[in-house]
């Protein structure tokens, strides 16, 4: 039923899709003159691997299909990259992306369940997505279903206490259909995570909460796919993928530059960014 | 509708106990009912369900925020989660999670806040939920309800399961006097007239319904004929019952076990201002916290008794 099986794209094709998602996200953020470029760009390969790499079993024509795999964007501010993936997957028209953050639009500033097709949870108040994912995983277990639940967390978000309530709970309930992915781009709004409230050793923390922990380069699509595959095959505990990423990845002047945590690029900056993402063309 | 006489109220079970029994009944007929607790299952009586349906019962330990989030996920995947804890913790510690995960997406999450009010007694202020109604009413689309006795609670739990959307039920710790028949006709948003009268209307819920009936008896000795409405549902408020009562009795006392701001009194006053302005006096905790003590001692000290209702009735009648 899902879309995952036929002709999974090659790594090169996936890299190209990731670039396209970045372009969509930046254009939408620039049009809104509002949004979070940094954390959208850092998650591009993760989202691409999930939606285009044969990981998520889903059906854009039936977003509520009960057996679908769930993807919850707990770091809700990264939603432009998710909208881009959902649009490219056919959940809604690509044109609609440019309505980001506009009144009367389904492209809300943070994800809203029940408003935008394909959005599984209302997030944006950080720390909540993993608990919601546990609820889905529990429901699946009760119903004898085999769908998987993926939750993408921000690194700064892992400072929230609720994340660790959920981590403790998922580990103890041995929810092996649950997979958390940490977009470890090392910045939060006010600065470097390491300086503000270190997460380290974050892998050990999840491991001590009885999770299977995998570390990967979050921009290496093959690596991300490998980690997701390993998570899918793992039994007995949930898996946490620590994806090491670069905030603002793909646009030279945004990389490692926290100025673009929550600031839209100007028209000129957008032009430069698009040129970098689409060598040889300013138009798609 | 019944005419109660002095001392005729029979003591029943605590509404939390009735909650557990009703949940068990539901569990037998509906496989989608799931109960979750945060280490208070034996106090909230969710354990009544849990011991019969261990596979559908999750005691998470002391994780109220996580509990509310999990309920959101369960409801999104088609379950009907009933989450329970002390009211103070379920709402204060799970508020943002209920806001984002239940109210905003209007999911089928049922919240049972036990040990509501100050009548939890000796444990003191940290465990006394006196702001839960204000918080729950602030959540768009939530039904907010305090059943008065075991019969109303049983009906309310079934109504909560039948309703598609978020519901907050407040449960009480002490035994509650029986004010309704076992087959009480119960619907959210529809007040129950437990005593008819035309001199004034006492609007009450929870344990204060019994106090209101006792107050009405004393008032009747002086020829004052009080109507008593069990306004179990604070949201949506029964506007029709209030409008009718305003027209037919012209004065109100609102009695509840909650802070003054944001509780039943606030909601009734706002609605009456719209549909039938009339003088109102309030019986509630006021704008303060209570303390440790025996429940009845606290209710007396903090003025949520039949006597307080009688005094408020006399006051409001002088204003009419």
Contacts between the chains, C-beta under 8 A, distances in Angstrom:
chain1	res1	chain2	res2	distance
A	66	B	77	7.6
A	66	B	78	6.8
A	70	B	77	8.0
A	112	B	104	7.2
A	112	B	105	7.5
A	113	B	76	7.0
A	113	B	104	7.6
A	113	B	105	4.1
A	113	B	107	8.0
A	114	B	105	5.0
A	114	B	106	7.1
A	120	B	76	6.8
A	121	B	72	7.0
A	121	B	73	7.6
A	121	B	76	7.1
A	121	B	101	7.3
A	121	B	105	7.7
A	122	B	100	5.2
A	122	B	101	6.9
A	122	B	104	4.7
A	122	B	105	5.2
A	123	B	100	7.0
A	124	B	100	7.5
A	125	B	96	5.5
A	125	B	99	7.6
A	125	B	100	5.1
A	127	B	65	7.8
A	128	B	65	7.9
A	128	B	69	5.1
A	128	B	72	7.9
A	128	B	96	7.5
A	128	B	97	5.8
A	128	B	100	5.9
A	128	B	101	6.4
A	129	B	69	7.9
A	130	B	69	7.6
A	131	B	65	7.2
A	131	B	66	4.7
A	131	B	67	7.9
A	131	B	68	7.5
A	131	B	69	2.5
A	131	B	70	5.2
A	131	B	72	7.4
A	131	B	73	6.9
A	131	B	97	7.0
A	131	B	101	7.9
A	132	B	69	5.1
A	132	B	70	7.3
A	132	B	72	4.9
A	132	B	73	4.1
A	132	B	76	7.2
A	132	B	101	6.1
A	133	B	73	6.1
A	134	B	66	7.5
A	134	B	69	7.4
A	134	B	70	5.0
A	134	B	73	6.1
A	135	B	69	6.9
A	135	B	70	4.1
A	135	B	71	6.4
A	135	B	72	5.9
A	135	B	73	2.0
A	135	B	74	4.1
A	135	B	75	7.4
A	135	B	76	6.9
A	135	B	77	6.9
A	135	B	79	7.9
A	135	B	81	7.5
A	136	B	73	4.3
A	136	B	74	7.6
A	136	B	76	6.4
A	136	B	77	4.9
A	137	B	73	7.6
A	138	B	34	7.7
A	138	B	58	7.0
A	138	B	70	6.8
A	138	B	73	7.3
A	138	B	74	6.1
A	139	B	34	7.9
A	139	B	73	6.9
A	139	B	74	5.1
A	139	B	76	8.0
A	139	B	77	3.4
A	139	B	78	6.5
A	139	B	79	5.1
A	140	B	77	6.7
A	142	B	34	7.2
A	142	B	55	7.0
A	142	B	56	6.6
A	142	B	79	7.1
A	143	B	77	7.8
A	143	B	78	7.8
A	149	B	73	8.0
A	161	B	65	7.3
A	162	B	65	4.5
A	162	B	66	6.0
A	162	B	69	6.8
A	162	B	97	7.4
A	165	B	63	4.2
A	165	B	65	6.1
A	165	B	66	3.8
A	166	B	66	5.2
A	166	B	69	6.9
A	168	B	61	7.8
A	168	B	63	7.6
A	169	B	60	5.8
A	169	B	61	7.7
A	169	B	63	6.4
A	169	B	66	5.7
A	169	B	70	7.6
A	173	B	58	7.9
